[in-house]
Amino acid sequence: MVEGILIGLAALCAIYFAVIVLYAGIGTSFAFIWLFFAALLLFLVYGKWYYEKNQDQIPLWVPVSIVTTCLAGFVSLAVTCALVFWGAASSDHQGLDYVIVLGAIGKEHTASSTLKKRLDKAIAYTEANPETMLVLSGGKGPGEKKSEARIMYDYLVYNGVNPEMMLLEERSVSTVENIAYSKVVIDRHTELEKRKRPQLVPRKVPGRYLVAADRPAEIGVLTSNYHVFRARLTARKWGLENVYGISADSDPVLFVHLCVREWASIIKDRLMGNM
């Protein structure tokens, strides 16, 4: 019974790997994790059979340790994927002061499919919230002639977004840098805006309410649905307190793979202290 389930799961992992390769190409990031999962499951089948044949020669702690490690990894994956799904299902918060649009690898001078989905979501958001500033975040990746931020800017301007409502951040090459450098851009813009208008000093006006100082900026992070959870935690790590996730669609065929890849990225960023 157990062996049949494990073999079936291994077959599904191998089939999904084949689907990824045929659909998106052999160079798809982290695709070989599915072959690793298939091999691990088959190893567990063989290990169970071998242990049953040689119980007298193998200490009990060996199979217990292997099973415990595998279960811990599965629970970690399941919990993380649940959090990723929760982030993907988050509703859009309206009326934000700034929305950071995270870049993705472009195609020469144009946006990739992933980036277009994020940009189309940004267009829809600005149509509903015309006073929101967009912070377009992304530098030049390997083989890119234009920064991701510039590609995003050109696409949004072409589709009718007001150029005066966009700020560019063109240095970042990772999610952590997206957030860190975008915070610098937002802080600079906020400071410039404060200089343009009279300062409000908190005071008590007889017969009236207290006039408060400027409230903290409310900031959104717009990215692909599987990426929202990690992006929000990274933003909070870098001092953005009032931060909200805005979820753009992702490829439905690759969604499960992207969630598993995100699990590995979350573990890495946790260990490195990035979130």
Residue pairs with C-beta under 8 A, 6 or more apart in sequence:
2 48
3 45
3 48
3 49
6 41
6 42
6 44
6 45
7 41
7 42
7 45
9 37
9 41
10 37
10 38
10 39
10 41
10 42
10 45
11 38
13 34
13 35
13 37
13 38
13 41
14 34
14 35
14 38
16 34
16 256
16 257
17 31
17 32
17 34
17 35
17 38
19 253
20 28
20 31
20 34
20 254
20 257
21 28
21 31
23 253
23 254
24 31
24 251
24 253
24 254
28 254
28 257
29 261
30 257
30 260
30 261
30 264
31 257
33 260
33 261
33 264
34 257
40 70
44 66
44 70
47 63
47 66
48 63
51 58
51 62
51 63
76 263
76 267
77 260
77 263
80 262
80 263
80 266
80 267
81 259
81 260
81 263
83 229
84 226
84 228
84 229
84 230
84 259
84 262
84 263
85 259
86 229
87 225
87 226
87 227
87 228
87 229
87 230
87 232
87 245
87 247
88 225
88 226
88 228
88 229
88 247
89 225
89 247
90 228
90 244
90 245
90 246
90 247
92 125
92 220
92 246
92 247
93 218
93 220
93 244
93 246
94 128
94 129
95 129
95 131
95 132
95 218
96 129
96 132
96 218
96 219
96 220
96 244
97 132
97 133
97 217
97 218
97 219
98 132
98 133
98 134
98 135
98 186
98 189
98 217
98 218
98 219
98 220
99 122
99 125
99 132
99 133
99 134
99 135
99 219
99 220
99 221
99 222
99 246
100 135
100 137
100 178
100 179
100 182
100 186
100 219
100 220
100 221
100 222
100 235
101 118
101 119
101 122
101 134
101 135
101 136
101 137
101 152
101 222
101 223
102 118
102 137
102 138
102 175
102 178
102 221
102 222
102 223
102 227
102 231
103 115
103 136
103 137
103 138
103 139
103 147
103 148
103 149
103 151
103 152
103 172
103 178
104 111
104 112
104 114
104 115
104 118
104 138
104 148
104 224
105 112
105 114
105 115
105 141
105 144
105 148
106 112
106 115
106 141
106 144
106 146
106 148
106 151
108 144
108 145
109 145
109 146
109 151
110 151
110 155
111 119
111 151
111 152
111 155
113 251
114 224
114 250
114 251
115 148
115 151
115 152
115 155
116 155
117 224
117 248
117 249
117 250
118 222
118 223
118 224
118 248
119 152
119 155
119 156
119 159
120 248
121 222
121 246
121 247
121 248
121 249
122 134
122 152
122 156
122 161
122 222
123 156
123 159
123 160
123 161
125 132
125 220
125 222
125 246
126 132
126 134
126 161
126 162
126 165
130 162
130 165
132 165
132 220
133 165
133 166
133 167
133 189
134 156
134 161
134 165
134 166
134 167
135 166
135 167
135 168
135 169
135 182
135 185
135 186
136 148
136 149
136 152
136 153
136 156
136 166
136 167
136 168
136 169
137 148
137 149
137 169
137 172
137 178
137 179
137 181
137 182
138 147
138 148
138 149
138 151
138 152
138 169
138 170
138 172
138 178
139 147
139 148
139 149
139 170
139 171
139 172
139 173
139 177
140 146
140 147
140 148
140 170
140 173
141 148
141 173
147 168
147 170
148 170
149 168
149 169
149 170
150 168
150 170
153 163
153 166
153 168
156 166
157 163
157 166
167 185
167 186
167 189
168 185
169 178
169 181
169 182
169 184
169 185
171 177
171 181
172 178
172 180
172 181
172 182
175 227
175 230
175 231
175 234
175 265
175 269
175 274
176 234
176 238
176 269
176 274
176 275
178 231
179 221
179 231
179 234
179 235
179 237
179 238
179 240
180 238
183 238
183 239
183 240
186 217
186 219
190 217
194 214
200 211
200 212
200 213
200 214
201 211
201 213
202 210
202 211
202 212
202 213
203 210
203 211
204 210
205 211
216 241
216 242
217 242
218 242
218 244
219 235
219 240
219 242
219 243
219 244
220 243
220 244
220 245
220 246
221 228
221 231
221 232
221 235
221 243
221 244
221 245
221 246
222 246
222 248
223 231
223 245
223 246
223 247
223 248
224 247
224 248
224 249
224 250
224 258
225 247
225 248
225 249
225 250
225 255
226 250
226 255
226 258
226 259
226 262
227 262
228 245
228 246
228 247
229 245
229 262
229 266
230 262
230 265
230 266
230 269
230 275
231 245
232 243
232 244
232 245
233 275
234 269
234 274
234 275
235 243
236 243
236 275
237 274
237 275
250 258
251 258
266 275
269 275
